[in-house]
Amino acid sequence: MLLSQGASPLGEVGAFSAQANDPSAVFFNPAGITQLEGTHLLSGTTLIAPSTFFKDLGGLKRTSMNRKVFFPPNFYLTHQMNDHFSAGLGAFSPFALSTEWPDRWAGRFIATFASINTIYVNPVLAWRITPQISLAAGIDYLYSEVELKRAIDPTPLSPLFPEGVAKLEADGSAIGYNLGLLFHPFENLSLGVSYRSGIKVNYHGEVDFRFPATGLAPVDQPLRTLFPDNDVSTTINLPRLLSVGVAVTPFEHWTFAFELRWTGWSSFDKLTVNFRKNTVAVSTITLPQNYNDVFSYNLGVNYRWNERLTLRSGYSFDQSPVPDETLDPILPDSDRHWVSLGADYQVGPLTFSFAYQAGFSEARSTDKNQFGFNGKYRTFTHVAGINLGYRF
């Protein structure tokens, strides 16, 4: 899950649920929008540029993933209706990445391309019960698209059959919800709790099989029969997210924030792909995933230089949910260390925010993968966020 849904939080590695003092609070902790007077608009994007390579167990061959840059957008609107109630609307993309490997690489029968794109539309309502306590609730409408490509090896059926390609495209939508609590027991101390529900997405789409024509009827005709273009369906259980944070201002101009984040990835225990037409070569596939619930530990700090400029920084450690047995080229994930820098600059009703984050993934090796495809993965990721806010 991408937590780069606003440049200011990105500058503090997402340690924001106890601060929640700009419109991106709709995502990070919707109870925080009660702190925003009047009407606020915030919009921007995040540049995400990962670099991944794979080495086989012998370390003799290194394959680099094709480099791509992603730009998931975000948009927020908040409005204070009166002293007690505020409303907000967010649109963002917390799942929006892909992996792409060379067409002829050694792992092509597992994956050459995999992507998931999501758009959440999230209206929220927040209630300031007392000057110290605010609660919020919202609805998530999710639309998602997935695409998978891999090479097909039909030679076990006949040594005359040539290698082909399978391409699956599907989409789906679903509904979830989010909740928030913000508590200011003292002027220089705040506590925040944010919860986003898991969402079960049912995808429906098509899979196309393509094989090079040989011109031989005993080869081409059986391939069309064994690998017909097909309607497919699958289900993905996106995880729950719980964040608990504290922010303290022990000195004038300085704020320190710590956030513990739990992600319930154990909901992704298997991936089943159902085909409408089953043949000897094509039938329902169930792949164990057995992801683990994980924690992320986030420490952020900001310094208010003056009325216009705020500087931000942070460090985060993210656990990977992927066990060794199901680590594969579709998502070659590992534990990560993140460091970030950012700044906000305000001119009248305008606020310009920028942040940069570097992600250092620990080297990850597997020798017992379910596909028998073992080796070492390593990833480095550049993330840069930019937002422009306007206060009416």
N, C-alpha and C positions, 0 to 999 in steps of 0.2 A: 504494500500500500504506500503510495506516494504522499508524504506529509508536507510537500512543498506547495501548499495551497495559498501562499501569501508571502511576499518578500520580507516583511518585518518578522514574522515567525521563523522564516527560513534563516534569517541572520542569527537566531538564537536556537538553532537546531530543533525548532518546534516546541521548545519549552514555553508554552504560551497559554495553557488552559487556566492558569491562575492570574494571568494578566488580561488577555482577551479584550484589549482596549482599542482595537480597530475593527472594521467591518468583517475581516476574515474570521472573527469570533464565531460567525455562523457555522464555520467548519470546526474550529478548535474548541470552542465552548460557547454555545449560543446565549448562555446567561449573561455573558459579558456585554451584549449589545445594549443593556440598560444603562451602561456608562456613557453612551454616545448621544449627545444632545442634538436635536434637530434631525436632519436627513443627511446620510453619508453614502457616497458612491465610491467603490473601489474596483479596479479592473487591472488585469495584467496577465503575464504568462511566465512560464519557467522553461529555461533551456536545460535539457538533460542529455549529456553526452557520455555514455559508458564505453569502455574499452575492455574487451574480454579476450583471453586466449586460452587454448587447451593444449596440454602436452600428454602424449600417451605414456603408459606406465614406464616404458623404457627411456622416456625423455628424448627419443630420437627425432620425433616429428612434432612441430608446433604449428597449430592452426589458429589464426586470428579471426574472431567474429567480424563480419562486415560492419564497419562503423556507420552509425546512424545518429541523428540528432532529433530529439522530440521536443515539442512545444505545447504541453498541456495548458489550457487557458484557465483562468478563474475570474469570476465576476460576483460582486456582492452589493447589495442595497439594503440599508437599514433606515428605520424611521421611528422616532420617539413619539408615540401617540399622546402620552401624558406622563405625569410623574411616576406612574406605576407600570405602564405597559409599553413595550416596544416590539416592533415586528421587523423581520429581516427575510431576505431571499438570497440564496447562494446558488451558483452553478459552477461546478468544478469537476476535475477528472482524476480521482485518486488511483485508478488503474489504467495506465496508458503507456505501455512499453512493448517492445518487440525484441526478438532475437533473430538474427539472420546469419547463417553460416554459408560458406562456399558450396556450390551445387554438388561438387564431386568430392567433398571431404569424407573422412572415414566414418563420421557419425550420421551420414545422410539418411540412413534407413530409420533413424530415430526422429530427426528433425533437420530441416534446412531453414525453416521459417516458422515463427510462432508469434502471435500478437494478441493482445487484448486491449480494447479501448472502451472506456466507460464515460458517460456523462451523468452526473447527479444533478438533479434540480431539487433544492432543499429550502422550502419555506419554514420559518420558525416564528414562535411567539414567546416573548420573555416577560416575566412578571417580577418587578422589584417589590418584594413583600415588605421589607424594611430597608432603611438606608444601608444596612450591612449585608442583606441576603437577597439574592436573585435566583430564580428558577427559570428553566426554559424547556421547550419541547418543539420538535419539528418532524416533518415527514420527508423521507427521501424517495424521490422517483428516480429510478435507475434505468438507463438504456445502455446496452452493451453489445459489442461486436467482437467475435473471435475469428482468427484465421490460422490454419495450420497447413504446412507443406512438408512433405518428406518423400524420399525416393522409395520405390517399390521394387523388391527383388522377387520376381516370379519364378526364378530358376528351380526352386524346389518342386514346382509343379511340372516344369519341363525345361531341360537345359537349352532348348531352342528359344525360349521366351526372352525378349530383351528387357532391360531395366526401364522402369517407368516412373511416373510422378503422380502422387495423390495430393489434391488441394481441397481443403475443407473450409467453407465459409458459413457462418451462422450468426444469428443475432437473437436477442431476447430482452425482456424488460421485467422489472419487479419493483416492489415497494418495501421500504424499511422505515426506520425512525431514528432520531437522535435526541438526547437529553443533556441538560447542563445544570450545574450548580456553581455559583460564585459567592464566596463568603469573605467579608472584610471584618475580622474580629477587632483589628486595630488599624489605625491609619496607615501604618507602614508594613502591614502584613495582609496577604490575601491567599485564600485557598480555592482551588478550582477542581471540579470533577466533571468529566465529559464522557458520555457513552454513545457509541454508534452501533446500532444493531447489525447482526449478520443479515445477509440477503441471499435467498436461494433463487438463482436465475436459471430458467429453463430456456435453452437455446434450440432453435430450429433452423435448418439450412440445407446445404447441398454439399456433396463431395464429387469431384470430377477426377477420373483416372485417365492419364494420357500415356500412351506407349508409342514409340516410333514405328511407323509402318514398315514392315519388312517386304511387302509385296507377295508374301507367301500365305495363301488362304489357310493352310493348316495351323498357322501361327496367329495371324491377325484376327480371324474369326473367333477362335477360342478365347483370346484375350478380351474381346468385347463382351463375350458371354460371362466370363469369370469375373470381370471387373466392370460392371455396368455403372454409369453415372447414377447417383443415388441420393435420396433424401435422408438426412441424418438428424438426430436429436441427442442432446447431452444436457447435463445439469452441473453447475458449479455453485458450491456454497461459499460465498464470499465471507470473510471473517468478521467477528465482532471486535470492537476496539474500545478499550477503557483507558482513560488517562486521568491521573491524579497528580496535581501540581501544587507547588507552594512558591510564592514570590515575596521577597522581603527587600525593603529599602533601608538598610542600616545606616547609610550615610547620605547626605544630600547629593542628589543627582545620580546615585548608583542604585540599580536594582538587580538582584540576583534571583534566578528562577531555577527550580529543580522540578523535573517531571518524570514520573514513572509511568510507562505506557505498556499495556498488556494487549496482545493481539491473539485472538482465538483461532489460530490457523488449523487446529485439530478438526475443524469442520470439513476441511478438504482431505478426506480420507481415501477417496478413490475417484477415478475419472472413467465414466462409462460412455461409450459412443454406440448408439443404436442405429442400425441401417434398416431402411424400409424393405430393400431387396437383399436377401441373404443368399450367398452362393458358397461353393466349396472354398473359395478364396477370400470372401468378404462376409463377415458375420460380426455380431456384437463383440466389442472389445471392452474389457474392464482392466484398467491399470491401477494397482495400488499406489497411493500417494503417501498416506500416513504422516501428514505434516504435524508438527508439534506446536503447541501454544508457546509463545515467546514473549520476552520482555525487552524493552528499550529503556536505557538510562540516559537522561538528557539534562545538561547543565547549560544555562544561558545567562548572559549578563548584558546589561545595557547601561550606557552612560549618557545622560542628558547634558550635552556640551553647552547648549544655550537654548533659547526659546524656539530656535529653528532646527537645530541639528541634534540628532540622537544617533550614537554609535552602538553597534551590537556585535556580539561574538558568542561562540558556544562550542561545546563538545558533546558528542553522543556515541554510545555503543549500542549497536543493534544486533540482537541474536538472529540467526537464520532459522526458519521453521523447517527446512528441508533435511530429512535424514539421509545418511549415506546411501541407503538402499535405493532411494528414488531420486537421487541427484542425477540430473541428465542435462543435455544441451538445451532443452526447452527453457529451463530456469536454473542456470548454474550459479546458485546462490551460496553465500557464506556469511559468517559474522563480519560486521563492518564497523569501522571507526569513521566518524564524521567530524570535521572541523569547519567552522563557518565564520564569516565576517559580513557585516551589513551596516547600512546607514539609512536613516530617514531625514529628509530635508523638507521643511514646511515653508511655504510662501503664501501668506494670506489663507484662502480656503483650500489651496492645493497642497498635497503632500506627495513627494516623489520618494519611492523606496527601492533600494537595490540590495541584493545579497548574493554572496558566492559561498558555495559549500563544496568541499572535496571529500569524496568517499573512498576510503582505503579498505578493500576487502581482503580478509585473510586468505592465504592460499588454501585451497580445498581439494583434497585427494579422495578418491574412492577406489576400492578394490573388490567391492561386492555389489555392484550395481545390478538391478533386476534385468537390464538388457545385456549384461556382460560387457558393457562399454565403460572401461575404467581409465582413469588418468587424473591429471591435475588441472584445476581451473583457477584463474586469477583475474580479478576485475578492478579497474580504477574508474571512478565516475566524477565528472565535472557537473555541477548544478549551479545555475545562475537564475535568479528571480528578479523580476521588475514589476512594479505596480505604480499606478497613478491614482490617487484618491482626491475626492472633492467633497467639501462640506458645504451644504446649503444653509 
